[in-house]
């Protein structure tokens, strides 16, 4: 029972990668918007 089904591993990996990418894109978007505001000012 120690073996985990492959679909479970793939699903968990995709969820983790999705969360990491979401946070990374959100931070990158916020920094880009802040830079644009500084340029406009």
C-alpha positions in Angstrom: 0.0 0.0 0.0 3.1 2.2 0.0 2.8 2.8 -3.8 0.8 5.9 -4.8 -1.1 5.7 -8.1 0.5 7.8 -10.9 -2.7 9.9 -11.5 -2.6 11.0 -7.9 1.0 12.1 -8.2 0.4 13.9 -11.5 -2.7 15.6 -10.0 -0.9 16.7 -6.9 2.1 17.9 -8.9 -0.1 20.0 -11.3 -1.9 21.6 -8.3 1.3 22.5 -6.6 2.8 23.9 -9.8 -0.4 25.8 -10.5 -0.3 27.5 -7.1 3.4 28.3 -7.4 2.9 29.7 -10.9 -0.1 31.7 -9.8 1.8 33.3 -6.9 4.8 34.0 -9.2 2.7 35.6 -11.9 0.8 37.7 -9.3 4.0 39.0 -7.7 5.5 39.7 -11.2 2.4 41.5 -12.3 2.3 43.6 -9.2 6.0 44.6 -9.6 5.4 45.4 -13.3 2.4 47.6 -12.5 4.3 49.4 -9.8 7.2 50.0 -12.3 4.7 51.4 -14.9 3.2 53.7 -12.3 6.6 55.0 -11.4 7.4 55.6 -15.1 4.1 57.4 -15.7 4.7 59.7 -12.7 
